[in-house]
Amino acid sequence: MARDDGIPSSSTETTSEKNTQPIGLEWLATTEADVSDLDRAYIETACRSPMSVFAVEQVRPGRSLDLKDVLTGRRFHVFEQGASQSVRPAD
């Protein structure tokens, strides 16, 4: 069997390899367990949020961090006391 990109693929692909839905949403759809509204909302929101990589641009120890999303270029000013004491620019 050939994939759309022309690279041959195994005819024994598993269901999870074919599924393009985030695993959290797949779990919510198939679980019989009680999931609180808060947990359900958290999982759904996390699955809609893209993953990214952040670079530390500036640190104000004990106060805040300036971060840059290296994939989108967006910048964030984060008020944070703990990590701002241990990270350095370019981390």
Secondary structure, DSSP 4 states (H G I P E B T S, - for coil): -B-TTS-B--TT--HHHH--S-HHHHHHHH--S---HHHHHHHHHHHHSPP--EEEEEEETTTEEEEEETTT--EEEEE-SSGGGT--TT-
